Amino acid sequence: MPIVSFHPGIHYWILMIVGMIWQFLLSVIILKRELGKMSWEKLETRLWLNHPVHPKTFKVYKIAYSFTIPIIM
């Protein structure tokens, strides 16, 4: 008989959260080692945080963000 009577789904959920925390911490450690001093400019280039660009005019196309929610739905 188990010491604590949790539903098995709760155990799975807790393990998933611990795994996601570990994955986040590991990625931050790796980024810190690669970049040295972490600044927002370095993180933007390293994580490819760019605005969408219009394919014909090559200008920043911020209206494209409005298409993401209907596409995800």
CHARMM-style PDB file with segment names, atoms N, HN, CA, C and O in Angstrom:
ATOM      1  N   MET     1       0.845  -1.182   0.000  1.00  0.00      PROA
ATOM      2  CA  MET     1       0.000   0.000   0.000  1.00  0.00      PROA
ATOM      3  C   MET     1       0.888   1.243   0.000  1.00  0.00      PROA
ATOM      4  O   MET     1       1.825   1.328   0.794  1.00  0.00      PROA
ATOM      5  N   PRO     2       0.608   2.206  -0.878  1.00  0.00      PROA
ATOM      6  CA  PRO     2       1.454   3.403  -0.947  1.00  0.00      PROA
ATOM      7  C   PRO     2       1.322   4.256   0.308  1.00  0.00      PROA
ATOM      8  O   PRO     2       0.292   4.253   0.983  1.00  0.00      PROA
ATOM      9  N   ILE     3       2.406   4.992   0.601  1.00  0.00      PROA
ATOM     10  HN  ILE     3       3.243   4.994   0.053  1.00  0.00      PROA
ATOM     11  CA  ILE     3       2.415   5.867   1.774  1.00  0.00      PROA
ATOM     12  C   ILE     3       1.465   7.043   1.555  1.00  0.00      PROA
ATOM     13  O   ILE     3       0.697   7.403   2.448  1.00  0.00      PROA
ATOM     14  N   VAL     4       1.519   7.630   0.378  1.00  0.00      PROA
ATOM     15  HN  VAL     4       2.143   7.337  -0.347  1.00  0.00      PROA
ATOM     16  CA  VAL     4       0.655   8.754   0.048  1.00  0.00      PROA
ATOM     17  C   VAL     4      -0.268   8.302  -1.079  1.00  0.00      PROA
ATOM     18  O   VAL     4       0.187   7.744  -2.078  1.00  0.00      PROA
ATOM     19  N   SER     5      -1.541   8.544  -0.916  1.00  0.00      PROA
ATOM     20  HN  SER     5      -1.910   8.997  -0.105  1.00  0.00      PROA
ATOM     21  CA  SER     5      -2.495   8.067  -1.911  1.00  0.00      PROA
ATOM     22  C   SER     5      -2.829   9.170  -2.916  1.00  0.00      PROA
ATOM     23  O   SER     5      -3.897   9.778  -2.852  1.00  0.00      PROA
ATOM     24  N   PHE     6      -1.898   9.419  -3.850  1.00  0.00      PROA
ATOM     25  HN  PHE     6      -1.030   8.925  -3.902  1.00  0.00      PROA
ATOM     26  CA  PHE     6      -2.132  10.338  -4.945  1.00  0.00      PROA
ATOM     27  C   PHE     6      -2.631   9.554  -6.143  1.00  0.00      PROA
ATOM     28  O   PHE     6      -2.325   8.373  -6.308  1.00  0.00      PROA
ATOM     29  N   HSD     7      -3.392  10.223  -6.962  1.00  0.00      PROA
ATOM     30  HN  HSD     7      -3.640  11.182  -6.828  1.00  0.00      PROA
ATOM     31  CA  HSD     7      -3.785   9.636  -8.229  1.00  0.00      PROA
ATOM     32  C   HSD     7      -2.531   9.530  -9.111  1.00  0.00      PROA
ATOM     33  O   HSD     7      -1.708  10.445  -9.086  1.00  0.00      PROA
ATOM     34  N   PRO     8      -2.354   8.464  -9.880  1.00  0.00      PROA
ATOM     35  CA  PRO     8      -1.157   8.333 -10.720  1.00  0.00      PROA
ATOM     36  C   PRO     8      -0.978   9.500 -11.697  1.00  0.00      PROA
ATOM     37  O   PRO     8       0.149   9.828 -12.069  1.00  0.00      PROA
ATOM     38  N   GLY     9      -2.072  10.120 -12.108  1.00  0.00      PROA
ATOM     39  HN  GLY     9      -2.987   9.853 -11.805  1.00  0.00      PROA
ATOM     40  CA  GLY     9      -1.967  11.274 -12.991  1.00  0.00      PROA
ATOM     41  C   GLY     9      -1.272  12.448 -12.330  1.00  0.00      PROA
ATOM     42  O   GLY     9      -0.575  13.212 -12.999  1.00  0.00      PROA
ATOM     43  N   ILE    10      -1.452  12.604 -11.025  1.00  0.00      PROA
ATOM     44  HN  ILE    10      -2.018  11.984 -10.482  1.00  0.00      PROA
ATOM     45  CA  ILE    10      -0.789  13.683 -10.280  1.00  0.00      PROA
ATOM     46  C   ILE    10       0.715  13.446 -10.270  1.00  0.00      PROA
ATOM     47  O   ILE    10       1.492  14.385 -10.443  1.00  0.00      PROA
ATOM     48  N   HSD    11       1.130  12.204 -10.070  1.00  0.00      PROA
ATOM     49  HN  HSD    11       0.499  11.441  -9.929  1.00  0.00      PROA
ATOM     50  CA  HSD    11       2.561  11.883 -10.108  1.00  0.00      PROA
ATOM     51  C   HSD    11       3.145  12.228 -11.482  1.00  0.00      PROA
ATOM     52  O   HSD    11       4.208  12.842 -11.579  1.00  0.00      PROA
ATOM     53  N   TYR    12       2.451  11.831 -12.520  1.00  0.00      PROA
ATOM     54  HN  TYR    12       1.588  11.332 -12.441  1.00  0.00      PROA
ATOM     55  CA  TYR    12       2.903  12.117 -13.878  1.00  0.00      PROA
ATOM     56  C   TYR    12       2.987  13.622 -14.114  1.00  0.00      PROA
ATOM     57  O   TYR    12       3.955  14.105 -14.702  1.00  0.00      PROA
ATOM     58  N   TRP    13       1.989  14.357 -13.663  1.00  0.00      PROA
ATOM     59  HN  TRP    13       1.203  13.964 -13.185  1.00  0.00      PROA
ATOM     60  CA  TRP    13       1.956  15.813 -13.827  1.00  0.00      PROA
ATOM     61  C   TRP    13       3.134  16.468 -13.111  1.00  0.00      PROA
ATOM     62  O   TRP    13       3.791  17.343 -13.675  1.00  0.00      PROA
ATOM     63  N   ILE    14       3.402  16.058 -11.886  1.00  0.00      PROA
ATOM     64  HN  ILE    14       2.868  15.348 -11.427  1.00  0.00      PROA
ATOM     65  CA  ILE    14       4.517  16.619 -11.110  1.00  0.00      PROA
ATOM     66  C   ILE    14       5.844  16.308 -11.792  1.00  0.00      PROA
ATOM     67  O   ILE    14       6.712  17.175 -11.882  1.00  0.00      PROA
ATOM     68  N   LEU    15       6.007  15.077 -12.272  1.00  0.00      PROA
ATOM     69  HN  LEU    15       5.302  14.372 -12.199  1.00  0.00      PROA
ATOM     70  CA  LEU    15       7.246  14.722 -12.962  1.00  0.00      PROA
ATOM     71  C   LEU    15       7.422  15.517 -14.255  1.00  0.00      PROA
ATOM     72  O   LEU    15       8.544  15.883 -14.607  1.00  0.00      PROA
ATOM     73  N   MET    16       6.336  15.785 -14.958  1.00  0.00      PROA
ATOM     74  HN  MET    16       5.424  15.488 -14.672  1.00  0.00      PROA
ATOM     75  CA  MET    16       6.416  16.601 -16.164  1.00  0.00      PROA
ATOM     76  C   MET    16       6.862  18.024 -15.831  1.00  0.00      PROA
ATOM     77  O   MET    16       7.687  18.594 -16.546  1.00  0.00      PROA
ATOM     78  N   ILE    17       6.332  18.598 -14.766  1.00  0.00      PROA
ATOM     79  HN  ILE    17       5.662  18.136 -14.186  1.00  0.00      PROA
ATOM     80  CA  ILE    17       6.712  19.957 -14.366  1.00  0.00      PROA
ATOM     81  C   ILE    17       8.177  19.997 -13.952  1.00  0.00      PROA
ATOM     82  O   ILE    17       8.902  20.916 -14.334  1.00  0.00      PROA
ATOM     83  N   VAL    18       8.616  19.022 -13.183  1.00  0.00      PROA
ATOM     84  HN  VAL    18       8.027  18.275 -12.873  1.00  0.00      PROA
ATOM     85  CA  VAL    18      10.031  18.964 -12.775  1.00  0.00      PROA
ATOM     86  C   VAL    18      10.921  18.827 -14.009  1.00  0.00      PROA
ATOM     87  O   VAL    18      11.980  19.452 -14.076  1.00  0.00      PROA
ATOM     88  N   GLY    19      10.509  18.025 -14.977  1.00  0.00      PROA
ATOM     89  HN  GLY    19       9.649  17.518 -14.922  1.00  0.00      PROA
ATOM     90  CA  GLY    19      11.285  17.874 -16.206  1.00  0.00      PROA
ATOM     91  C   GLY    19      11.360  19.166 -16.994  1.00  0.00      PROA
ATOM     92  O   GLY    19      12.415  19.498 -17.534  1.00  0.00      PROA
ATOM     93  N   MET    20      10.252  19.908 -17.073  1.00  0.00      PROA
ATOM     94  HN  MET    20       9.394  19.638 -16.635  1.00  0.00      PROA
ATOM     95  CA  MET    20      10.263  21.179 -17.793  1.00  0.00      PROA
ATOM     96  C   MET    20      11.137  22.209 -17.082  1.00  0.00      PROA
ATOM     97  O   MET    20      11.815  22.999 -17.739  1.00  0.00      PROA
ATOM     98  N   ILE    21      11.129  22.213 -15.747  1.00  0.00      PROA
ATOM     99  HN  ILE    21      10.578  21.571 -15.213  1.00  0.00      PROA
ATOM    100  CA  ILE    21      11.996  23.124 -14.990  1.00  0.00      PROA
ATOM    101  C   ILE    21      13.451  22.782 -15.249  1.00  0.00      PROA
ATOM    102  O   ILE    21      14.271  23.676 -15.452  1.00  0.00      PROA
ATOM    103  N   TRP    22      13.783  21.488 -15.243  1.00  0.00      PROA
ATOM    104  HN  TRP    22      13.116  20.761 -15.078  1.00  0.00      PROA
ATOM    105  CA  TRP    22      15.154  21.062 -15.507  1.00  0.00      PROA
ATOM    106  C   TRP    22      15.576  21.461 -16.926  1.00  0.00      PROA
ATOM    107  O   TRP    22      16.702  21.915 -17.128  1.00  0.00      PROA
ATOM    108  N   GLN    23      14.696  21.298 -17.896  1.00  0.00      PROA
ATOM    109  HN  GLN    23      13.781  20.930 -17.732  1.00  0.00      PROA
ATOM    110  CA  GLN    23      15.011  21.656 -19.272  1.00  0.00      PROA
ATOM    111  C   GLN    23      15.255  23.163 -19.386  1.00  0.00      PROA
ATOM    112  O   GLN    23      16.176  23.582 -20.087  1.00  0.00      PROA
ATOM    113  N   PHE    24      14.447  23.978 -18.712  1.00  0.00      PROA
ATOM    114  HN  PHE    24      13.699  23.637 -18.143  1.00  0.00      PROA
ATOM    115  CA  PHE    24      14.642  25.419 -18.735  1.00  0.00      PROA
ATOM    116  C   PHE    24      15.980  25.803 -18.103  1.00  0.00      PROA
ATOM    117  O   PHE    24      16.728  26.601 -18.666  1.00  0.00      PROA
ATOM    118  N   LEU    25      16.276  25.241 -16.943  1.00  0.00      PROA
ATOM    119  HN  LEU    25      15.668  24.593 -16.485  1.00  0.00      PROA
ATOM    120  CA  LEU    25      17.530  25.567 -16.266  1.00  0.00      PROA
ATOM    121  C   LEU    25      18.738  25.145 -17.103  1.00  0.00      PROA
ATOM    122  O   LEU    25      19.723  25.878 -17.182  1.00  0.00      PROA
ATOM    123  N   LEU    26      18.667  23.988 -17.715  1.00  0.00      PROA
ATOM    124  HN  LEU    26      17.867  23.393 -17.651  1.00  0.00      PROA
ATOM    125  CA  LEU    26      19.771  23.515 -18.546  1.00  0.00      PROA
ATOM    126  C   LEU    26      19.970  24.430 -19.756  1.00  0.00      PROA
ATOM    127  O   LEU    26      21.106  24.731 -20.122  1.00  0.00      PROA
ATOM    128  N   SER    27      18.880  24.872 -20.373  1.00  0.00      PROA
ATOM    129  HN  SER    27      17.957  24.628 -20.075  1.00  0.00      PROA
ATOM    130  CA  SER    27      19.019  25.761 -21.524  1.00  0.00      PROA
ATOM    131  C   SER    27      19.592  27.115 -21.110  1.00  0.00      PROA
ATOM    132  O   SER    27      20.377  27.698 -21.857  1.00  0.00      PROA
ATOM    133  N   VAL    28      19.219  27.625 -19.942  1.00  0.00      PROA
ATOM    134  HN  VAL    28      18.581  27.152 -19.335  1.00  0.00      PROA
ATOM    135  CA  VAL    28      19.782  28.888 -19.464  1.00  0.00      PROA
ATOM    136  C   VAL    28      21.271  28.730 -19.173  1.00  0.00      PROA
ATOM    137  O   VAL    28      22.059  29.624 -19.480  1.00  0.00      PROA
ATOM    138  N   ILE    29      21.661  27.608 -18.586  1.00  0.00      PROA
ATOM    139  HN  ILE    29      21.021  26.881 -18.336  1.00  0.00      PROA
ATOM    140  CA  ILE    29      23.078  27.356 -18.302  1.00  0.00      PROA
ATOM    141  C   ILE    29      23.878  27.285 -19.600  1.00  0.00      PROA
ATOM    142  O   ILE    29      24.968  27.851 -19.689  1.00  0.00      PROA
ATOM    143  N   ILE    30      23.340  26.590 -20.610  1.00  0.00      PROA
ATOM    144  HN  ILE    30      22.455  26.130 -20.537  1.00  0.00      PROA
ATOM    145  CA  ILE    30      24.039  26.477 -21.886  1.00  0.00      PROA
ATOM    146  C   ILE    30      24.147  27.846 -22.559  1.00  0.00      PROA
ATOM    147  O   ILE    30      25.206  28.195 -23.081  1.00  0.00      PROA
ATOM    148  N   LEU    31      23.064  28.621 -22.550  1.00  0.00      PROA
ATOM    149  HN  LEU    31      22.205  28.337 -22.125  1.00  0.00      PROA
ATOM    150  CA  LEU    31      23.121  29.972 -23.130  1.00  0.00      PROA
ATOM    151  C   LEU    31      24.131  30.852 -22.404  1.00  0.00      PROA
ATOM    152  O   LEU    31      24.853  31.619 -23.041  1.00  0.00      PROA
ATOM    153  N   LYS    32      24.186  30.750 -21.097  1.00  0.00      PROA
ATOM    154  HN  LYS    32      23.599  30.127 -20.580  1.00  0.00      PROA
ATOM    155  CA  LYS    32      25.121  31.549 -20.307  1.00  0.00      PROA
ATOM    156  C   LYS    32      26.566  31.201 -20.669  1.00  0.00      PROA
ATOM    157  O   LYS    32      27.418  32.084 -20.770  1.00  0.00      PROA
ATOM    158  N   ARG    33      26.834  29.909 -20.865  1.00  0.00      PROA
ATOM    159  HN  ARG    33      26.142  29.192 -20.783  1.00  0.00      PROA
ATOM    160  CA  ARG    33      28.194  29.499 -21.217  1.00  0.00      PROA
ATOM    161  C   ARG    33      28.555  29.939 -22.634  1.00  0.00      PROA
ATOM    162  O   ARG    33      29.700  30.314 -22.887  1.00  0.00      PROA
ATOM    163  N   GLU    34      27.607  29.901 -23.554  1.00  0.00      PROA
ATOM    164  HN  GLU    34      26.677  29.596 -23.348  1.00  0.00      PROA
ATOM    165  CA  GLU    34      27.888  30.283 -24.940  1.00  0.00      PROA
ATOM    166  C   GLU    34      28.032  31.791 -25.106  1.00  0.00      PROA
ATOM    167  O   GLU    34      28.900  32.257 -25.844  1.00  0.00      PROA
ATOM    168  N   LEU    35      27.184  32.552 -24.424  1.00  0.00      PROA
ATOM    169  HN  LEU    35      26.479  32.173 -23.825  1.00  0.00      PROA
ATOM    170  CA  LEU    35      27.150  33.994 -24.644  1.00  0.00      PROA
ATOM    171  C   LEU    35      28.068  34.776 -23.720  1.00  0.00      PROA
ATOM    172  O   LEU    35      28.389  35.928 -24.011  1.00  0.00      PROA
ATOM    173  N   GLY    36      28.495  34.186 -22.625  1.00  0.00      PROA
ATOM    174  HN  GLY    36      28.235  33.250 -22.388  1.00  0.00      PROA
ATOM    175  CA  GLY    36      29.263  34.946 -21.644  1.00  0.00      PROA
ATOM    176  C   GLY    36      28.305  35.805 -20.838  1.00  0.00      PROA
ATOM    177  O   GLY    36      27.469  35.290 -20.095  1.00  0.00      PROA
ATOM    178  N   LYS    37      28.430  37.118 -20.989  1.00  0.00      PROA
ATOM    179  HN  LYS    37      29.109  37.536 -21.593  1.00  0.00      PROA
ATOM    180  CA  LYS    37      27.506  38.030 -20.310  1.00  0.00      PROA
ATOM    181  C   LYS    37      26.187  38.034 -21.067  1.00  0.00      PROA
ATOM    182  O   LYS    37      26.159  38.325 -22.263  1.00  0.00      PROA
ATOM    183  N   MET    38      25.102  37.716 -20.387  1.00  0.00      PROA
ATOM    184  HN  MET    38      25.125  37.480 -19.416  1.00  0.00      PROA
ATOM    185  CA  MET    38      23.804  37.654 -21.043  1.00  0.00      PROA
ATOM    186  C   MET    38      23.195  39.048 -21.112  1.00  0.00      PROA
ATOM    187  O   MET    38      22.985  39.701 -20.090  1.00  0.00      PROA
ATOM    188  N   SER    39      22.915  39.490 -22.336  1.00  0.00      PROA
ATOM    189  HN  SER    39      23.085  38.959 -23.166  1.00  0.00      PROA
ATOM    190  CA  SER    39      22.211  40.749 -22.542  1.00  0.00      PROA
ATOM    191  C   SER    39      21.075  40.480 -23.517  1.00  0.00      PROA
ATOM    192  O   SER    39      21.074  39.467 -24.216  1.00  0.00      PROA
ATOM    193  N   TRP    40      20.115  41.384 -23.560  1.00  0.00      PROA
ATOM    194  HN  TRP    40      20.115  42.207 -22.993  1.00  0.00      PROA
ATOM    195  CA  TRP    40      18.945  41.180 -24.404  1.00  0.00      PROA
ATOM    196  C   TRP    40      19.334  41.157 -25.883  1.00  0.00      PROA
ATOM    197  O   TRP    40      18.761  40.390 -26.656  1.00  0.00      PROA
ATOM    198  N   GLU    41      20.291  41.981 -26.284  1.00  0.00      PROA
ATOM    199  HN  GLU    41      20.756  42.605 -25.656  1.00  0.00      PROA
ATOM    200  CA  GLU    41      20.713  42.013 -27.688  1.00  0.00      PROA
ATOM    201  C   GLU    41      21.310  40.673 -28.103  1.00  0.00      PROA
ATOM    202  O   GLU    41      21.015  40.170 -29.187  1.00  0.00      PROA
ATOM    203  N   LYS    42      22.147  40.095 -27.245  1.00  0.00      PROA
ATOM    204  HN  LYS    42      22.387  40.504 -26.364  1.00  0.00      PROA
ATOM    205  CA  LYS    42      22.749  38.800 -27.555  1.00  0.00      PROA
ATOM    206  C   LYS    42      21.691  37.701 -27.596  1.00  0.00      PROA
ATOM    207  O   LYS    42      21.734  36.821 -28.456  1.00  0.00      PROA
ATOM    208  N   LEU    43      20.739  37.758 -26.658  1.00  0.00      PROA
ATOM    209  HN  LEU    43      20.704  38.473 -25.960  1.00  0.00      PROA
ATOM    210  CA  LEU    43      19.674  36.750 -26.651  1.00  0.00      PROA
ATOM    211  C   LEU    43      18.781  36.867 -27.881  1.00  0.00      PROA
ATOM    212  O   LEU    43      18.347  35.851 -28.423  1.00  0.00      PROA
ATOM    213  N   GLU    44      18.501  38.081 -28.329  1.00  0.00      PROA
ATOM    214  HN  GLU    44      18.853  38.907 -27.889  1.00  0.00      PROA
ATOM    215  CA  GLU    44      17.668  38.263 -29.524  1.00  0.00      PROA
ATOM    216  C   GLU    44      18.300  37.608 -30.741  1.00  0.00      PROA
ATOM    217  O   GLU    44      17.621  36.910 -31.494  1.00  0.00      PROA
ATOM    218  N   THR    45      19.589  37.826 -30.939  1.00  0.00      PROA
ATOM    219  HN  THR    45      20.140  38.393 -30.328  1.00  0.00      PROA
ATOM    220  CA  THR    45      20.242  37.236 -32.104  1.00  0.00      PROA
ATOM    221  C   THR    45      20.399  35.734 -31.953  1.00  0.00      PROA
ATOM    222  O   THR    45      20.262  34.998 -32.930  1.00  0.00      PROA
ATOM    223  N   ARG    46      20.682  35.271 -30.751  1.00  0.00      PROA
ATOM    224  HN  ARG    46      20.793  35.869 -29.957  1.00  0.00      PROA
ATOM    225  CA  ARG    46      20.893  33.837 -30.533  1.00  0.00      PROA
ATOM    226  C   ARG    46      19.603  33.044 -30.660  1.00  0.00      PROA
ATOM    227  O   ARG    46      19.617  31.919 -31.159  1.00  0.00      PROA
ATOM    228  N   LEU    47      18.475  33.619 -30.211  1.00  0.00      PROA
ATOM    229  HN  LEU    47      18.464  34.533 -29.805  1.00  0.00      PROA
ATOM    230  CA  LEU    47      17.198  32.904 -30.245  1.00  0.00      PROA
ATOM    231  C   LEU    47      16.363  33.250 -31.478  1.00  0.00      PROA
ATOM    232  O   LEU    47      15.216  32.817 -31.590  1.00  0.00      PROA
ATOM    233  N   TRP    48      16.928  34.023 -32.397  1.00  0.00      PROA
ATOM    234  HN  TRP    48      17.860  34.375 -32.305  1.00  0.00      PROA
ATOM    235  CA  TRP    48      16.265  34.407 -33.643  1.00  0.00      PROA
ATOM    236  C   TRP    48      14.946  35.125 -33.370  1.00  0.00      PROA
ATOM    237  O   TRP    48      13.931  34.808 -33.989  1.00  0.00      PROA
ATOM    238  N   LEU    49      14.951  36.082 -32.455  1.00  0.00      PROA
ATOM    239  HN  LEU    49      15.776  36.340 -31.952  1.00  0.00      PROA
ATOM    240  CA  LEU    49      13.746  36.846 -32.133  1.00  0.00      PROA
ATOM    241  C   LEU    49      13.645  38.032 -33.081  1.00  0.00      PROA
ATOM    242  O   LEU    49      14.084  39.134 -32.753  1.00  0.00      PROA
ATOM    243  N   ASN    50      13.075  37.806 -34.240  1.00  0.00      PROA
ATOM    244  HN  ASN    50      12.719  36.910 -34.506  1.00  0.00      PROA
ATOM    245  CA  ASN    50      12.922  38.843 -35.252  1.00  0.00      PROA
ATOM    246  C   ASN    50      11.450  39.023 -35.570  1.00  0.00      PROA
ATOM    247  O   ASN    50      10.645  38.111 -35.384  1.00  0.00      PROA
ATOM    248  N   HSD    51      11.109  40.204 -36.051  1.00  0.00      PROA
ATOM    249  HN  HSD    51      11.763  40.946 -36.203  1.00  0.00      PROA
ATOM    250  CA  HSD    51       9.755  40.447 -36.524  1.00  0.00      PROA
ATOM    251  C   HSD    51       9.587  39.810 -37.898  1.00  0.00      PROA
ATOM    252  O   HSD    51      10.568  39.644 -38.623  1.00  0.00      PROA
ATOM    253  N   PRO    52       8.365  39.453 -38.262  1.00  0.00      PROA
ATOM    254  CA  PRO    52       8.147  38.943 -39.613  1.00  0.00      PROA
ATOM    255  C   PRO    52       8.419  40.035 -40.658  1.00  0.00      PROA
ATOM    256  O   PRO    52       8.214  41.223 -40.408  1.00  0.00      PROA
ATOM    257  N   VAL    53       8.878  39.603 -41.817  1.00  0.00      PROA
ATOM    258  HN  VAL    53       9.044  38.638 -42.020  1.00  0.00      PROA
ATOM    259  CA  VAL    53       9.224  40.530 -42.889  1.00  0.00      PROA
ATOM    260  C   VAL    53       8.332  40.230 -44.090  1.00  0.00      PROA
ATOM    261  O   VAL    53       8.118  39.071 -44.446  1.00  0.00      PROA
ATOM    262  N   HSD    54       7.815  41.290 -44.707  1.00  0.00      PROA
ATOM    263  HN  HSD    54       7.989  42.231 -44.418  1.00  0.00      PROA
ATOM    264  CA  HSD    54       6.983  41.121 -45.898  1.00  0.00      PROA
ATOM    265  C   HSD    54       7.860  40.598 -47.037  1.00  0.00      PROA
ATOM    266  O   HSD    54       8.933  41.149 -47.282  1.00  0.00      PROA
ATOM    267  N   PRO    55       7.427  39.544 -47.739  1.00  0.00      PROA
ATOM    268  CA  PRO    55       8.298  38.933 -48.748  1.00  0.00      PROA
ATOM    269  C   PRO    55       8.583  39.810 -49.968  1.00  0.00      PROA
ATOM    270  O   PRO    55       9.617  39.636 -50.614  1.00  0.00      PROA
ATOM    271  N   LYS    56       7.702  40.736 -50.292  1.00  0.00      PROA
ATOM    272  HN  LYS    56       6.863  40.877 -49.767  1.00  0.00      PROA
ATOM    273  CA  LYS    56       7.930  41.567 -51.480  1.00  0.00      PROA
ATOM    274  C   LYS    56       8.671  42.855 -51.164  1.00  0.00      PROA
ATOM    275  O   LYS    56       9.577  43.251 -51.898  1.00  0.00      PROA
ATOM    276  N   THR    57       8.288  43.512 -50.069  1.00  0.00      PROA
ATOM    277  HN  THR    57       7.553  43.191 -49.473  1.00  0.00      PROA
ATOM    278  CA  THR    57       8.897  44.813 -49.754  1.00  0.00      PROA
ATOM    279  C   THR    57      10.069  44.700 -48.781  1.00  0.00      PROA
ATOM    280  O   THR    57      10.841  45.648 -48.639  1.00  0.00      PROA
ATOM    281  N   PHE    58      10.213  43.566 -48.113  1.00  0.00      PROA
ATOM    282  HN  PHE    58       9.585  42.795 -48.228  1.00  0.00      PROA
ATOM    283  CA  PHE    58      11.267  43.326 -47.119  1.00  0.00      PROA
ATOM    284  C   PHE    58      11.229  44.326 -45.970  1.00  0.00      PROA
ATOM    285  O   PHE    58      12.259  44.626 -45.366  1.00  0.00      PROA
ATOM    286  N   LYS    59      10.046  44.836 -45.672  1.00  0.00      PROA
ATOM    287  HN  LYS    59       9.210  44.592 -46.163  1.00  0.00      PROA
ATOM    288  CA  LYS    59       9.857  45.707 -44.519  1.00  0.00      PROA
ATOM    289  C   LYS    59       9.246  44.890 -43.391  1.00  0.00      PROA
ATOM    290  O   LYS    59       8.648  43.837 -43.615  1.00  0.00      PROA
ATOM    291  N   VAL    60       9.412  45.402 -42.159  1.00  0.00      PROA
ATOM    292  HN  VAL    60       9.898  46.257 -41.977  1.00  0.00      PROA
ATOM    293  CA  VAL    60       8.836  44.719 -41.002  1.00  0.00      PROA
ATOM    294  C   VAL    60       7.325  44.678 -41.163  1.00  0.00      PROA
ATOM    295  O   VAL    60       6.696  45.700 -41.436  1.00  0.00      PROA
ATOM    296  N   TYR    61       6.748  43.504 -40.994  1.00  0.00      PROA
ATOM    297  HN  TYR    61       7.259  42.674 -40.772  1.00  0.00      PROA
ATOM    298  CA  TYR    61       5.334  43.250 -41.279  1.00  0.00      PROA
ATOM    299  C   TYR    61       4.645  42.802 -39.988  1.00  0.00      PROA
ATOM    300  O   TYR    61       4.337  41.623 -39.815  1.00  0.00      PROA
ATOM    301  N   LYS    62       4.408  43.761 -39.082  1.00  0.00      PROA
ATOM    302  HN  LYS    62       4.659  44.719 -39.223  1.00  0.00      PROA
ATOM    303  CA  LYS    62       3.851  43.431 -37.773  1.00  0.00      PROA
ATOM    304  C   LYS    62       2.397  42.978 -37.829  1.00  0.00      PROA
ATOM    305  O   LYS    62       1.914  42.352 -36.885  1.00  0.00      PROA
ATOM    306  N   ILE    63       1.698  43.279 -38.899  1.00  0.00      PROA
ATOM    307  HN  ILE    63       2.090  43.788 -39.666  1.00  0.00      PROA
ATOM    308  CA  ILE    63       0.302  42.846 -39.022  1.00  0.00      PROA
ATOM    309  C   ILE    63       0.229  41.317 -39.106  1.00  0.00      PROA
ATOM    310  O   ILE    63      -0.827  40.735 -38.856  1.00  0.00      PROA
ATOM    311  N   ALA    64       1.319  40.677 -39.450  1.00  0.00      PROA
ATOM    312  HN  ALA    64       2.176  41.150 -39.654  1.00  0.00      PROA
ATOM    313  CA  ALA    64       1.333  39.215 -39.548  1.00  0.00      PROA
ATOM    314  C   ALA    64       1.086  38.562 -38.185  1.00  0.00      PROA
ATOM    315  O   ALA    64       0.634  37.419 -38.125  1.00  0.00      PROA
ATOM    316  N   TYR    65       1.369  39.261 -37.110  1.00  0.00      PROA
ATOM    317  HN  TYR    65       1.736  40.190 -37.158  1.00  0.00      PROA
ATOM    318  CA  TYR    65       1.086  38.707 -35.786  1.00  0.00      PROA
ATOM    319  C   TYR    65      -0.416  38.484 -35.592  1.00  0.00      PROA
ATOM    320  O   TYR    65      -0.816  37.585 -34.852  1.00  0.00      PROA
ATOM    321  N   SER    66      -1.232  39.277 -36.237  1.00  0.00      PROA
ATOM    322  HN  SER    66      -0.908  40.008 -36.838  1.00  0.00      PROA
ATOM    323  CA  SER    66      -2.683  39.132 -36.073  1.00  0.00      PROA
ATOM    324  C   SER    66      -3.209  37.849 -36.724  1.00  0.00      PROA
ATOM    325  O   SER    66      -4.320  37.412 -36.423  1.00  0.00      PROA
ATOM    326  N   PHE    67      -2.420  37.250 -37.610  1.00  0.00      PROA
ATOM    327  HN  PHE    67      -1.518  37.605 -37.855  1.00  0.00      PROA
ATOM    328  CA  PHE    67      -2.845  36.000 -38.256  1.00  0.00      PROA
ATOM    329  C   PHE    67      -2.533  34.766 -37.416  1.00  0.00      PROA
ATOM    330  O   PHE    67      -3.065  33.692 -37.699  1.00  0.00      PROA
ATOM    331  N   THR    68      -1.699  34.883 -36.405  1.00  0.00      PROA
ATOM    332  HN  THR    68      -1.268  35.755 -36.176  1.00  0.00      PROA
ATOM    333  CA  THR    68      -1.265  33.702 -35.670  1.00  0.00      PROA
ATOM    334  C   THR    68      -2.374  33.063 -34.857  1.00  0.00      PROA
ATOM    335  O   THR    68      -2.488  31.838 -34.844  1.00  0.00      PROA
ATOM    336  N   ILE    69      -3.189  33.844 -34.183  1.00  0.00      PROA
ATOM    337  HN  ILE    69      -3.097  34.840 -34.194  1.00  0.00      PROA
ATOM    338  CA  ILE    69      -4.248  33.260 -33.350  1.00  0.00      PROA
ATOM    339  C   ILE    69      -5.293  32.526 -34.185  1.00  0.00      PROA
ATOM    340  O   ILE    69      -5.646  31.403 -33.825  1.00  0.00      PROA
ATOM    341  N   PRO    70      -5.821  33.102 -35.300  1.00  0.00      PROA
ATOM    342  CA  PRO    70      -6.772  32.312 -36.104  1.00  0.00      PROA
ATOM    343  C   PRO    70      -6.150  31.053 -36.705  1.00  0.00      PROA
ATOM    344  O   PRO    70      -6.829  30.035 -36.837  1.00  0.00      PROA
ATOM    345  N   ILE    71      -4.885  31.106 -37.066  1.00  0.00      PROA
ATOM    346  HN  ILE    71      -4.333  31.933 -36.959  1.00  0.00      PROA
ATOM    347  CA  ILE    71      -4.229  29.923 -37.631  1.00  0.00      PROA
ATOM    348  C   ILE    71      -4.084  28.835 -36.573  1.00  0.00      PROA
ATOM    349  O   ILE    71      -4.252  27.654 -36.875  1.00  0.00      PROA
ATOM    350  N   ILE    72      -3.775  29.220 -35.335  1.00  0.00      PROA
ATOM    351  HN  ILE    72      -3.638  30.179 -35.089  1.00  0.00      PROA
ATOM    352  CA  ILE    72      -3.629  28.239 -34.254  1.00  0.00      PROA
ATOM    353  C   ILE    72      -4.983  27.614 -33.914  1.00  0.00      PROA
ATOM    354  O   ILE    72      -5.060  26.428 -33.593  1.00  0.00      PROA
ATOM    355  N   MET    73      -6.048  28.414 -33.987  1.00  0.00      PROA
ATOM    356  HN  MET    73      -5.985  29.377 -34.248  1.00  0.00      PROA
ATOM    357  CA  MET    73      -7.376  27.889 -33.674  1.00  0.00      PROA
ATOM    358  C   MET    73      -7.782  26.876 -34.712  1.00  0.00      PROA
ATOM    359  OT1 MET    73      -8.874  26.313 -34.630  1.00  0.00      PROA
TER     360      MET     73
END
